Amino acid sequence: MAAPSPSHSLARIHGALQLPLYDRCKEIKYIIEESSIKDLHSLLPMLLENIFGFNNTQGWGLKTISASWQPYDFVALRDFLSPNGPVMQTVYRLLVENIYRFEFPLKCLPWPSRCLIDEGAIPVLYMNKLQFLTNGQAADYILLNAFEYYLFHFSYYLVNAQHLRAGSYNWNTPTDALYIALVEEYMNYFLPAEGTGVPPIRTASTPLPSSPINSSKASYSSFQGSPFGSPKSREASPFSLRSFMRSGSQQQQQTPTTVEQSGGNQQETWRSETFLQIVAEMWLNQNSLETAQRYGFSPGSNTSHSAMPYSAHRQRFPGMARSSCYSYLRDAYTLPENVLPCQDHVKVIRMLVKHVHYFTNSVRPENISSLHQCHYGSYWDGFKRSAMSQEIQKKLYSFLKHSFLRWPLDYSFRLVLETWLSYVQPWRYFGGKDGESPTHKQETVQDRAVDAVWQQFVTDNLLFFTVLFQLFLPRVFRTDLSHPRNTYMLFRVCKVFSQMGLNTLIEQAECALTDVHYPLRHGYSPNKSFTHPAGRSSTAAVLRIQFAELEGPGFQYQPLFSLECENMIEQLLEDIQKAKAENQAVAAARSTSENQSWWAWLFSDAYYNDDLSPSEIKKTDTHLRQSEVYLRTIFDIKTDPARRKQVAWGPSSATSTPGPAPGPAAISSTLPDCIPGENGPQLTPLGRYQLMNGLRRFDITLRGNPDLQPIRSFECAPLVRLLHAFSTALNKKHHAAIAQVSEREDFVARILQQFLCCPVARSHAVPAPLVRWQPRISLRFAASYRNMAYAAVLGAAVYASGHGLFVFVLLLFLMALSYGAIGAVSTRSPRHKQQ
């Protein structure tokens, strides 16, 4: 029987795409098995574009299909796209003959890569993939082999703007979402934590593609020692300057026997390299700090990237000199294309970071029988050691820094925070049983000290520990620390950085940047390779190379354990004290409201914040106290009040002096810096800086007419407006009688005073004077849904007892009279209701 023609196969595919999903996968599987390689070359682009919703197609819903709601479709599509499924077998069949190429649009690549291609600086990943026209300009597509073509489509599906419009799909259970399940399955297959490599292709022996992905393979074999090095083997670090210097000479001196030993599984490892490079490119390289520095925008400019001419992008704007950790905010407004990842995107990134940690930490220890043996290890182990540092580190740093600067000030930032904390703790990710996903491994290991073998990892990733921590501090100042969610995020960061020995490793790495050695203050025995002049000089050289690569030339490093940063921490400790006091006030107010009599609670129109339960208030207080202890431990800040220093925001900044009672002077020190003006206090330049950065704030106090407060969610808006108009008419007509009643001292007057709103008393916390409002009638309490519910219950009871409207009104009058009489008896002096 002759093979079906391409047109016949395309017609069958078009017919199969109209079937339900379960039948669609089965039918397409049969079509693929019966088609020739030439037919598959025509079928694969159409199939992938239909699956992943490319070119404005709907797609098969990889983000919406879940195991709990569509179990049959979930299993069918997962098997269809699995590493050994029909689609991947089609890819492998097309790889047998290394002549088939597929076009992927250039516009779908990350913006930083497109900018580099436009400049002519082609990234390594796209070498030999670009096509140039006759005029020398690059074509609007790249040519990929079948495996690369599939991975680009799969990874682009997560960041495709067409599918991001639907919002987050709430992937709280990773195994329940199809796309997450496929990502996890691909990571376990192409980056296995156990075993000696990727399983071989079953269809045929596939040759290594002539791609620059494999251009640096020989360098992998020269990496030795622990995954990130140890004090005894610093030269083995993938990021060490010595390893780069040695790799060239070792490649030249490598004998044919050594090549055979170290490259035994290169035939299959290229798929792991390609997978990791493509997902890192598409998921992490959406915002590049290096490209943003080339195409700088002026702060505050609202001009889009596409609307500005090319010459405008080439202009550089001089930065303003800043002190302390705020010098790192210089890139906050220089990103021409602000691609803020969605929450699902960040969840996938965290899965990738944790899995690569497991993958890197699973490297096997090397057995060297003789000290004179020239041993380079296996190619697979070399790839494991360099996977994080060469493929993930730089892109992840740009991804996290952009998120720290751009992410909204809400609780969703915890996803970015946990991704950062997962990266800086590789010692937590060890082991991975066969058949068990490392990303789902239960983290039952208790907190323990960070061993000195991780000194090299801390040094190689110093900016992750210091710069990102200093970028986290401004976010803390801009959030409400009395809220339990914000407090928990601060607690998580403080707990991670307070691990025993971690602060010493960070400080020791920072000491290598200085020319003069000074003793560490945490009582830790320093590493000899770092304290020795030769070791410190080489470490400083590596760090400067790292700073230039991650941040660009001209970067000014601000040490974490510096005076400016410690002043910031002391300011944060003051804010924690204020949040604790506010939390205690909320707890006391709730306790008072719970202990008052039911009669007073029934007729009270005061609004209590019921958002926080007693357990949440207690948990918030616990997190604040523990965060304070952790911060003092990390930065070695004593509790002695005499050691508290002034925060150097300017010469007119008020010194914070702790006292037992917050008087007017103490309260004024918490306000922004002001000077007296005609209409009250006016902000100084220092005060504006403090207010914009969340260092000082005004107390939010009602300064206008209390009757014109915004309508709350527990009030009926039309009824509030109607009662306000009626109350205003009564006050205008009877203002003289109301003023006379408020001044009387007899019993009847005290009864009437219970229903009047008294003048607003002036608070010493507010610097500007308040208008003194006269006693008045306010019927706004009747617009509360709670009071309306009470009246409805009373009316239903009266109706059920067989009485009419007269009895209902009489009961309301008697209850109001009783309320006024009880209030008049319990207070000798005039008792006015505060509002």
N, C-alpha and C positions, 0 to 999 in steps of 0.2 A: 504494500500500500504506500502510495507516495505521500510525502510530508505535505501538510497543508501550506498553502501559499500565505505570504504575509498579509494580504488583504483579507483572506479567510480568517486568519488568527485575530486580526484587528476587529473583524465583525463579531467574532465569538466573544472577545473581551468586552466590546460595547454591550452586547447582550447580557453578559454575566454581571456587569456593573449595575444593571437595573434590578437584580435579584435582592432579596433580603440578605442581611450581612452573613448569616450562618451559611446559607446556600451559596452566596457569592464567593466565600473563601474556598469552598469545596470545588466549585466549578472552575475558578481561576487556577486552582492547583492542577486540575486535569489538563487545562489548556497549556500550562507551562510545561508539564511533563511531555506533552505531545508536540511541542514546538521545537524548531531547530534553533541553533545559536543565532543565526541571521534574523529569524523572526523575533527572538527575545530582545535583540538590539532595538527593534522598533516598539516592542510592547512595554519594556521597562520604564521609559520616561512617562508614557501615558498612565501606567499603573501607579507609579509613585506620586505623580501629580494629583491623581484622584484620591489616593490614600491620605496624603498629608494636606490636602486642601490648598494646592498650589495654583497660582494664576487665577485667583478668585473662584476656585471651586469649593464646594462645601466640605469635602473631606469625609472621612469615615468616623469621626468623633472619638479620636484616641484620648482626648482629655475628658470626655463626658462618660464614657463607658466604664462601669464599675462592676466588680464581682458580685456585689450584694443585690444590685438592681437588674443587671443583664448577665446572668452567669453563663449562659450558653454563648452569647456573642463574645463575652470576655475571653472565654477559653478558646473559641475558634480563632479570633483575631490574634491572640497572644501566640498560639501555635503557628499561625500563618506568618507572623513577623519575627519569630524566635530566631536565635542564631543558627539553628539547624532547620528552619522552616522553609517553605517553598520560595519565598522571596529571596532569602539569603542564598539558597541553592541556585537560583537564577543568577544572582550576582557572581557566584563562584564559577558557574559555567561560562559566563562572559569573560572571566579573568583568564580562562585557559588560553585563549588566543589574545595576546596583549596588543590588539589592534583597534578595539572598539572604544570610542570615547563619547562622552555625553556632555552636553552644554548646560552649564549652571549659570544663571544670570549674575552679572557683576553687582547689580544693585542690591542683591540679597546678602552680600558680604557685610561684615561689620564696618561701620563708618571709619574707624582708624585705618583699617586695611585698605579701604578704597582711597583714602587720602594719600597713603604711601604709594599706592600704585599710580595715582595721578602725578605724583612727584617723580616717579621713575625709580623709587627705592622699593623694589618688589620684595615683600616678605618671603622668607624661606619656604613657607608652606605652599606658596603659589608659583614657585619656580617651575619652568617648563609646562605650566598650565595656562599661561596667558597666550592669546593669539593677537598678533599685531596686523593692522591694515596696511595698505600700500603706502599711505601717507605717514606711517610710523606711529600712529596712535593705537592704543590698546583697544581691542574689541570689547563689546559689552557683555562678554561671557568668558568663562574659563572652561577648559576641557579637562574632564575627570574620567578616571576609570570607573568601572561599575561599583566597586566597593566604596570608593570615595564619594561617588554620586549618591549612593544610598545614605551614607552617613551625613552628608551635607543636608539632604532633605530631612532626615530624622532630627538632627540637631536644630535646624532652622525652624522646625515646627513649633518649638517651645517659645521662640522669640518673634515669631511671625506676627506683625501688627494686625493682620486680618483676624487672627484667633484671639488676640489680646482684648479685643473690644468686648468680648463676652464676659470679661472680668475673671476673678479667681474662682476656681472650681472646688476650693476647700479640700485639698488633698491631705486630710488629717490622718487617714489610715493609708500608708504607702501601698500595702498589698491590695488595696481595694480599687485603686486607680490603674487603668490599663497603661497609660504612658509611663507612670512611675514604675510599674512592674516590668515594662520593657527596658527602661533605663537600668534598673537593678540587674536584670538578666544579662544585658550587654556588658555591664561592668564585671559581673561575676565570670563571664565567658572570656572577654578579651583582657581583663586585668585580674586574673585569678590569684587570690592570696595563697592558695595551696597549689602544689604541682610545679612542674618545670616549664610551663609555657602554655600557649594556646593550642587546643587540639588541631591536628592537621586537617586540611581541606579534603573532604572525602571524594569529591568529584574527580579531580586529577591533580597532579603535581603542578602547582602554580608558580611560575618564576617570579622573582622579586621585581616589582615595577620600577622602571627607571625614573625615580622621583627623588627630589631633594630631601624627602623625609628620611631616607636612608643615608644621607651624606655624612652624618656624624655618628655612624654606628661604631666605628673603631674606638671612639672616645669612651663609650660605655664600659668597655672591658677593662679600663684602667682604674675604675673606682673600687676601692677596697674598704675594709673595716665595717663598722656599724653603719646603719642607714644614714645617719647624719654625722658620723664621726665621733670620736671620743678624745679625751685628753692625750691619749697615747698615740692616736692616729689622726691627727688633724689634717694631715696631707691627703687623707682619703676622702674628705668631704667633696661632694659634687660642686660645691660653690667655692672651694678653696682655690686661692691663686696658684698654689703649688701644683695642684692637680691639672690646671690648665697648662702650666708651663711644662709639666712632665708628659702630657698626653701626646704632644707632637713627637718628642724623641722616642717614646715607647712605641708609637705607631711605626716609626722608621726601623727600630731595632727588633720588631716583632718577627719571629721566625715563622716559617710555614706551619710548623707543628702547633705553635701557639694559636695561629689563626684558625686552625681546624678545631682546636679545643674550645676557643671562646666563641666561635661563630657556628656552633653545631645546630642551634635552633633559630638562626636568623631568618630561615625560610618562612617561619610562621610568626616571628615576633613583629614583623613589619605591620601586621594587622593591628596589634596592640598599640604600636606607636601611632599609626594613622588614626585609630579611634580616639586616643587621648588628645592628640593634637587638634583634631577637628572639633571635638566637643569643647575643648578649652578655647578655641578660636571663636566659636559661635556663641557660647554661653558667657564667657568671661571678658571678651575683648570688645564689648559694645561701647565702652568709654575708656579711652586711653589717655593717661595724663601726659605722655610724651607728645602725642598728636595735638592735644589741647594747648600745649605750650607753643607749638608751631603756629596754630591758628587761634591766637588769643583774641578774646572779645573784651571790650571795655566793660567794667562792672556797671551793672544796671542797664546795659543795652538790651532792648527788646527785639532787635533785628534778628531774624532767623538766618540760619546758615545758608539756605538756598537763595535768599534775597540779596545777600551781600556779594559784591564782586570779588574776584580772586585777589586783587591787589589789597582790598580791605582786610582780608584774612592774613596777609603777610605783615601787617603792622603789629608791632609789639608795644604793649602799654607798660610803662615803668610801674613797678609795684611800690606800694607804700611800706616804709619801714615799720615793723611791728615788733613788740617785745613779747616774751613768754611764749606760751604754746599757740597763741593766735597767729603766729607767723605761718602756720600750716594752712590757714584759711585763704591763702592768696589764690588758690586754684578753684575756689568755690564758684566763681562766676566767669571762668574762662573756658568752660566746656561748650563748644559750638553746638553740639548735638546732645541734648540732655535725654538719654535713654534710661529712664528709671525702671528697674526690673520689677516685675510683679511678684507677689508673694509665692506663687507656685515656682517661679524661676529661682528664687532664693532657696526654696526647699530642695530643689534638684541640685543646686550648687553645694549645699551642705552635704547631701548624699555623696556627691563626687569627692569632696574634700575628705570625708571620713573614710571612704573606700580607698582612696589613694594612700591615705595614712596606713591603713591595714596592708595594702599592697606593698608599700615601701618597707614597713616594719617586718614583713614576712621573709626578707632576704635571708638566705641560709648562711651560717658561719662557714668560713673557709678553713679547710684543713691543709696546712702547709707542712709537708714532711721534712723539708730541709730549709735552713735559712739561706742556702745558696740557690734555691730553686726560683726561677723566674716565673711566677704564677700571676695570671691576670684575672682569673675567675671566669665564670660563664657570661655569655652575652646577655642572657636573661636576667641574671642578678645585677649586672651593670645597669640595665634599663630600669630595674626596680629602684635602685639607689638614686637615679637621676630623674625619675618620673616627676616628683614634686618640684624639685628645684628648677628644672629646665623647662617644663611645660606648664606648670600651674602657678608658680610663685609670682612672677611679674604681673600676669594678667589678673590674678586674684587680688593682688595689692591695689591695682587700679580700680577693680570692681568694688572692693570694700571701702576704699577712700572716697570714691564717688558716692557710694550709698551713705556713708557717714555724713557727708556734706549736704546731700540732697534729700534724704529720706524724711518724710513728715514726722513731726514730733508726736507720735502716737505709739500705741503698744505693738503695732505691727513691726516696729523696728527690732523687736526681739528676735525675729528670724535672721536679720543681718547680724545681730549681736551673737547669736549662738553659732552662726557660721564662722565668725571671727574667733570665738573661743574654741571651737573645734579645731581650727587650724593651728592655734598656738599651743595645743596640748597633744602632741603626737604620742606622748607616753601613755595615753589612755587607750590607744587602739593597737592592741596586740592580740594575736590569735584569731582564729576564724575557722570554725570546724567545717568539714566537708558537708556540703548541702545546706549550710547555714549562711545567710547573708551577713557580711560584716556590718552593714549599715543597720541591721536589726538586732545586733548583739546587745544583750542587756548589760548596761554599764553598772555592775554591782561592786566594782572595786572601790574601796573606801579611799578617802583623800589621803595621800601620802606625800612624802617629800620628793621633790624633783631631784633625780640623781645627777651627779656631775657629768655623766656621759652625754647629757643633752646640752652641754655648754656650746658645742659647735652649732647645733640647730638654733639656739637662741642668738648666737652671733650672726649666723647666716640670715636670720629673719628678724634682725633687731628692729627694723622699722615697723614690723607688725606689732611688736610689744610696746614701743615707745610712741611713735607718731600717732598710731590709731588710738592709743589710750588717751593721748592729749587731745585728739579730736573728739573723743567721747565726753570729755569734761564740759565743753560748752553746751552739749545737748542736755547734760544733767542740770546745768544752771537754768536752762530754758523750760524745764519741766516742773511739774508740781510734785515735790517729793512726799507730800502727804497722801498721794494716791498709791494704793498697794501695787499696782502694776508697774509704775515708774520706780517705786522703791525696790521691787524685785529685780528689775534690770540692773540697777546699781549694785544690789547685793550679789548678783551673779558675777559681775566683773570683779568686784572686790574679793570675792571668795576665790576666784581663779588666780588672781595675781598675788594673793596672800599665801599660796602654797609654799611650804617650807623650802627654802633654797632658791626659789625662782627669782625673787628680787635681787639676790646676790649674783645670780648668773647674768641678769640684765645689767647690774652695776659693773660687774667685771668686764662685760663686753664694752660698756661705755668707757671704762678706764683705759682700754686699749687705744682709744682715739686720742687720748691726751699724751703729751710728751713727758710729763712728770708723774711718777707713780705716787699714789697716796693710799693709805690703808683703808680697806673696806670697813664699813661701819656696822655690818650685820654679823660680825664675828665668824666669818666663813673663811676657811683655809683656801687661798686662791690657788689656781692652777699654775704650775710652773711654766707651762708653755705660753701662758698669757702674761706672766710677770717678768719673764726673761725678756731683755731688750729686743733680741732677734725675733722671738715669738710675737711680741707686742707690735713690732713694726710691720711684720707680715700680716697680722690680723687687721691693723689699721688700714693697710693697703687694700685688703679684701673688702673691708667695710666701705671705703671710699669708692671702690668700683661698684659695689652694690648700691650705694646712694645715687651715683651717677646713672646707673641703669634703671632704677625704680623711680627716681624723682627727677632726673635730668641734671644737666650741669648748672652750677650756681646754687645748689641746694644748701641751705644753712641748717645744720642739724641742731636741734634743741634737746639737750639731755633730759631724760626723765627725772633723774635725781639731781635737779638743779634748784637754785633758790626760787626762781620764778614759778616752777611747777609746784614746789612745796607751798608757796604762797597761795597758789590756786587750790591746793588740797586743804589748806587751813580755811580758805573761804568756803569750800564745800562742807567742811566740818561745821562751820557756823550755820550753813543752810540746813544741815541735818539736825542741828539743835533746834532750829526754828520749826522744822517739820515735826519733830518729836513733840514740841510744845503745842503745836496746832493739833496734832493727833490726840494728845491728852485732853485738850479742850473739847474736841469732838466727843471723846469718850465720856467726859464729865457731863456734857450737855445731854447726851443720850441717857446716861444714868439718871440725871435729874428728871428728864421727861418720863422715864419709866417708873420712877418712884413717886411722882405726883399723884394726887387723888384722881379717881376716875371722873369726878364731877368737873374738876378743873381741866382735865384733858378733853372732856367731851365738848366743852364750849371754848376751848382755846383755838384761836385761829393762827397761831404761830406755826411756821413751816419748818419742819426738821428734815435734815438730809438723811433719807433712808437708803441711800445708795450703798453705804458701807454697813455690813453686818458686824456684830461684836467680834466675831472670829477674824474678819478681815482687818479690823482696827488693831487687834492684838498682833496679828501677823505683820502688819505694817510696822508697828513699834519694834517688833523683834528684828525685822530686816534692817531697820534704821540703826538699832544698837549694834548689830553685828557688822554692818558696813562701817560704822565708825571705828570699831575695834580693828577691823581689817585694814582700813586706811592708815591708822596710826602704826600698825605693825609693818606695813609695806614701806612707808616713808620714815619710820622711826621718829614719829612725832610724839613727844611726851605730853602728858595731861597737865603739866605745870602751866598755870595761866600766864606766868611771867615770860614763858617762851613764845607766847602767841605774838606774831609780828603783824605789822600793818601791811595790808595788801597794797602794793605799789601801783595803783591805777593812775595816780596823779598827785600833785602836791597838796591839793585841797581835800583829799580823801580823808574821811573821818576814821579814826582808830577805833577798832571794835574792842570794847572793854566789857567782859562778862560781869554781870551784876545780879543780885538776887531778885530785884524787882525791875521790870522794864518801865522806867520812868520816861518823861518826855525826851530827855537827852538821849537815852538809849534807843528810843523808837525813831528819833530823827536820824540816828546813825544808820538805820536800815533803809532810809529813803535815798533816792538819787541826789547827787550834789546839786543844790539849788541856791539861788540868790534872791533876796526880796525884790518884788516888782510892784507895779501899780495895781495889778489885778491878782496879786498873790505871788507865790514862789514861781520862779522861772528857771528852767533847766540851763545849766552851764554845759560847755562842750564835754566836760568830764561826766556830767550827769546823763547826757544823751548817750555817751558811750556805755555807761553802766546800765542804762535802761535797755538799749538795743541788744546787749549781750547777756541780759538776764542777771547781772550782778546785783543790782538793786531794783526795787520795784515799789510803787505806791500802793498803799493799802486801799483796796476797793471799798469805798464807803459811799452811801447814798448822800448826795449833796443837793438834790433838787426836791421837788414836791413829793412827799411820800405817797400821795394819792395817784401819782402818775408813774408809778413803778411799772416795768414791763409786765405784760400778762403772762402768768406762769402756766405750766402745763396742767396743773391741777385746778385751774379756774376756767369758767365758761366765758369766753371772750365777749359775745354779745351782751351777756348779763352784766359783766364788769363795766362795760361802757354805759349801759342803761342806768345802773346804780350810781355810777360816778356823776352822771348828769343830774340825777335826782338829789344826791347828797350835796352837790354844788349849789343847786337851787335852794335847798334848806339852809345851808350855811350863809348864803347871801341874804336871805330873808330874815333869819333869826340870829345873826351873828352877835348882836348886842345881848340878847338873852343868854346865848351860849357862854359868852365871856363872863356874864354876871354869875351864872351857875358855877363856873369853874373857880370863882374866887370865894364862894361861900363855904362854910364849915359845918353846917347843920346836917342832920341825918339824911334828909330828903335830897339835899344837894350831893352828898356822897354817893347816894344810889344812882343819881343821874350821871355822875362823873364816871361811873363804870362803863358807860356807853359812849364816852367822848375820847377822841384821840388827843393826847397831850402834845405840847411843843416838843420838837426834836432837841435833845440836849447836845451841846457842843462837846466834841471828843478832842482830847489833847493829841491824838494820833494824826489828826488832820490839820495841816498848817494853815489852810485858808479858812476864813470865817464862814459860818453857815447862816443861812436865812432862818430866823426863828419863826416857825409857823404857829399860828394861833390855834387854840382848842377848836375842834370841829367835829362834825358828825361824819362818819365813814361807814357806809353800808356794804363795802366790798367783801366783807366776810361771808355775806349771803351768796356770793357767786362761786364759792368753793364747792367742788363736787362732793366733798365729804359732808359739809353742812347740808347740801341739797339732798344727799342720801339719808341723813338723819331726819330731815323734814318729810321725805317720802315714806320712811318707815313709820314715823308718827302718824302721818295721814292714813296709811294703810291700816294701822291698828285702830284708829278712830273709825274708819269706814267699816272694818270688820266687826266692831262692837255695835254698829247700827246707828251711830251718831252722824251728824252732818258737819258742815263747814263752820258753824258757829262754835261748836265744841273744839274743833281743831284750832281756831284762832284763839279761843279762851285758854287752851292749854299752852300755846306759844307765849301768850301774855304772862301767864302765871310762872312759867319757867324763866322768862326773862326777868320778871320781878324778883323771883327767888335768887337768881344769879346776882342781881344788883344788891339785894339786901345782904346776902352772905359776904359779898365784897366790901360793902360799907361797914359791916360789923367787924370784919377781920382787919381793917385798916383805920387807924385814927386820923391820919393825915390824908389829904386827897390822893386817891390812887388813880392814876391815869394809865391807860393802856398804851404801851409803847408800840410804835409802828415805824 
